[in-house]
Protein backbone atom coordinates (compact mmCIF):
# COMPACT_ATOMS: atom_id res chain seq x y z
CA UNK A 1 0.00 0.00 0.00
CA UNK A 2 2.83 2.39 0.83
CA UNK A 3 4.51 1.71 -2.53
CA UNK A 4 1.42 3.02 -4.31
CA UNK A 5 1.59 6.32 -2.40
CA UNK A 6 5.29 6.67 -3.16
CA UNK A 7 4.66 6.05 -6.85
CA UNK A 8 1.76 8.54 -6.92
CA UNK A 9 3.86 11.17 -5.16
CA UNK A 10 6.75 10.64 -7.59
CA UNK A 11 4.47 10.91 -10.62
CA UNK A 12 2.87 14.07 -9.21
CA UNK A 13 6.23 15.69 -8.46
CA UNK A 14 7.64 14.80 -11.89
CA UNK A 15 4.52 16.17 -13.57
CA UNK A 16 4.80 19.43 -11.67
CA UNK A 17 8.49 19.72 -12.54
CA UNK A 18 7.65 19.11 -16.20
CA UNK A 19 4.90 21.75 -16.33
CA UNK A 20 6.97 24.31 -14.42
CA UNK A 21 9.86 23.70 -16.82
CA UNK A 22 7.52 24.13 -19.78
CA UNK A 23 6.23 27.43 -18.39
CA UNK A 24 9.77 28.64 -17.65
CA UNK A 25 10.87 27.79 -21.20
CA UNK A 26 7.89 29.67 -22.65
CA UNK A 27 8.54 32.72 -20.45
CA UNK A 28 12.25 32.88 -21.31
CA UNK A 29 11.60 32.34 -25.02
CA UNK A 30 8.93 35.06 -25.19
CA UNK A 31 11.13 37.51 -23.26
CA UNK A 32 14.03 36.79 -25.63
CA UNK A 33 11.77 37.10 -28.68
CA UNK A 34 10.51 40.53 -27.53
CA UNK A 35 14.07 41.69 -26.86
CA UNK A 36 13.50 42.08 -23.13
CA UNK A 37 16.20 39.59 -22.25
CA UNK A 38 19.70 38.98 -23.55
CA UNK A 39 20.21 35.30 -24.27
CA UNK A 40 23.03 33.89 -22.19
CA UNK A 41 23.93 30.24 -21.75
CA UNK A 42 21.02 29.43 -19.41
CA UNK A 43 18.52 31.24 -21.61
CA UNK A 44 19.67 29.28 -24.65
CA UNK A 45 19.21 26.07 -22.67
CA UNK A 46 15.60 27.04 -21.84
CA UNK A 47 14.98 28.14 -25.44
CA UNK A 48 16.47 24.89 -26.74
CA UNK A 49 14.35 22.80 -24.38
CA UNK A 50 11.08 24.43 -25.47
CA UNK A 51 10.59 22.16 -28.54
CA UNK A 52 11.32 19.13 -26.36
CA UNK A 53 8.74 20.18 -23.74
CA UNK A 54 6.16 20.93 -26.45
CA UNK A 55 6.75 17.53 -28.06
CA UNK A 56 6.34 15.74 -24.72
CA UNK A 57 3.20 17.74 -23.94
CA UNK A 58 1.50 17.10 -27.28
CA UNK A 59 2.61 13.46 -27.38
CA UNK A 60 1.63 12.41 -23.85
CA UNK A 61 -0.61 14.99 -22.15
CA UNK A 62 -2.78 16.85 -24.66
CA UNK A 63 -6.04 15.82 -26.29
CA UNK A 64 -4.10 15.63 -29.58
CA UNK A 65 -2.11 12.61 -28.44
CA UNK A 66 -2.50 9.38 -30.42
CA UNK A 67 -5.27 7.18 -29.09
CA UNK A 68 -6.86 9.89 -26.96
CA UNK A 69 -10.44 8.96 -26.09
CA UNK A 70 -11.27 12.05 -24.02
CA UNK A 71 -13.87 13.31 -26.49
CA UNK A 72 -15.42 9.94 -27.33
CA UNK A 73 -18.41 8.44 -25.52
CA UNK A 74 -17.69 5.43 -23.29
CA UNK A 75 -17.78 2.01 -24.97
CA UNK A 76 -20.68 0.79 -22.84
CA UNK A 77 -22.79 3.90 -23.54
CA UNK A 78 -25.63 3.22 -25.96
CA UNK A 79 -26.61 6.21 -28.04
CA UNK A 80 -30.36 6.61 -27.95
CA UNK A 81 -32.47 9.32 -29.49
CA UNK A 82 -35.21 10.75 -27.30
CA UNK A 83 -37.89 13.08 -28.53
CA UNK A 84 -38.69 14.77 -25.30
CA UNK A 85 -36.12 17.01 -23.55
CA UNK A 86 -35.76 14.93 -20.39
CA UNK A 87 -35.00 11.77 -22.31
CA UNK A 88 -38.02 9.94 -20.88
CA UNK A 89 -40.53 8.11 -22.97
C-alpha positions, -999 to 999 in steps of 0.1 A, spaced: 0 0 0 28 24 8 45 17 -25 14 30 -43 16 63 -24 53 67 -32 47 61 -69 18 85 -69 39 112 -52 68 106 -76 45 109 -106 29 141 -92 62 157 -85 76 148 -119 45 162 -136 48 194 -117 85 197 -125 76 191 -162 49 217 -163 70 243 -144 99 237 -168 75 241 -198 62 274 -184 98 286 -177 109 278 -212 79 297 -226 85 327 -205 123 329 -213 116 323 -250 89 351 -252 111 375 -233 140 368 -256 118 371 -287 105 405 -275 141 417 -269 135 421 -231 162 396 -223 197 390 -236 202 353 -243 230 339 -222 239 302 -218 210 294 -194 185 312 -216 197 293 -246 192 261 -227 156 270 -218 150 281 -254 165 249 -267 143 228 -244 111 244 -255 106 222 -285 113 191 -264 87 202 -237 62 209 -265 67 175 -281 63 157 -247 32 177 -239 15 171 -273 26 135 -274 16 124 -239 -6 150 -222 -28 168 -247 -60 158 -263 -41 156 -296 -21 126 -284 -25 94 -304 -53 72 -291 -69 99 -270 -104 90 -261 -113 120 -240 -139 133 -265 -154 99 -273 -184 84 -255 -177 54 -233 -178 20 -250 -207 8 -228 -228 39 -235 -256 32 -260 -266 62 -280 -304 66 -279 -325 93 -295 -352 107 -273 -379 131 -285 -387 148 -253 -361 170 -236 -358 149 -204 -350 118 -223 -380 99 -209 -405 81 -230 
